[in-house]
């Protein structure tokens, strides 16, 4: 083996990863076009593209650019940040079962948001909703990692996550319980199911800055996740400040998940599923999984949001309900696969 | 010439004082064995020397105090091999070895500079792991994995290597193999400090032995002097069979004293 062989092997692997990422990107673009075309008025992909670039009828332009575009942007961005958060948490904890929803982050963010709604402080223009949701998400992930401690096993993480999400659920129920206005309660209940329906550019403006900030924080730590493959001690000996890394990841996940939950309610399990779909294609390197997991998350949420619009039903199916219905069996499958590690107590 | 020195070093784990007033002075090109009963503080001393845990006293490395060095600079001077050769994701062996270049700014194994690539290759050649560079570490045998871990540490090309029980859970042939490779590295001018429970391996391969007991240095010196009958009796509570075989010291621990 020589330096040339070495470089060649690295290049072959890199080319495969690039083509996989490019294919994923093409899929996302396709889903974006489909998402813009589906609704009460069906538009062909060509009509969508025409309307996007200022052609076609005025009606088509309004439908695509003003009514459907915000929804599609949110599906893309929120799916992406959820996939990215899952990959980052799995990288930080070296654990394939880590994800924001299993750790109670969206549930806690939802509690924060529900509190704001119940107190009547929610307004589409107000940043109170995302800010409180982000603070609650930060608190939950921080508490989880503090309880689990360093080098925590799978079982501890999942039990602590279960406790935190149960607590967030109970706190949310308490707020609804104490709320005197039945209309507010109904609004909260529907909002909790998670939906992208009827979202406007004001919602996009509310969530997007936080999502972008969260994504930037998580992506900036990519190579540290790779060093963590060797464990916290070895990573530290390679020059990674593990304590600071944890704080960055908690902040990034909280910004992204809090911002997302504030405008859509809870949409679960995308963060868990996306990295798993990418590992057979991209490999297990936690740094390289970040961007493909984000794109997969986008694709999943775009597809789910298309599905809820075309599945025939008497009332609307909420997209958060659909992702959980698909995500939970997948989680059970993962538990089955990780049975040995779980049984042993420490992974 | 002293490369690494410690003066009055102490360290605590939680409220428990694990190291007390450890002073030592070690030279480049030596293989140093760090021995002691379970709980004596061997791993803690190794971590303190590498600056992975806070400690009192002063540690100097090549003329600088450890406290004055930023994390990145410490990482270039100390290559640290933790116990167990843990690898959490099934990455190809080559990518694991390439992580040794992380302190030098090469954080992506797919984009190594020619210099980093050569360092990785040298390390892989030194411990004979080039043939399974493409294989996932999780698919390797324990002996192979320990060599990959060793290659990762060598790739740092640090002046000091700290290895925590690198021979644990290996069969006798691989134990000797790992020690021989560390011996070869030391002979190139690197200071290698190895934690081990195997007094026989320590006696055979080390130039210098540090005996740690309840957080203090109970003895240090050549293997023969540091692992004397009285030290073995007082620190390890064993006697030992001693001999010489092929001009090497042989120590076989025997029954309780």
Interface residues (C-beta under 8 A of the other chain):
Chain A: X1 X2 X3 X6 X7 X9 X10 X11 X13 X14 X94 X223 X226 X227 X228 X229 X230 X231 X233 X234 X236 X237 X238 X239 X240 X241 X283 X284 X285 X286 X287
Chain B: X47 X50 X52 X71 X72 X74 X75 X76 X78 X79 X80 X81 X82 X86 X87 X88 X89 X90 X91 X94 X95 X96 X99 X100 X102 X103 X107 X108 X109 X110 X111 X112 X114 X117 X118 X120 X121 X124 X130 X131 X133 X134 X152 X156
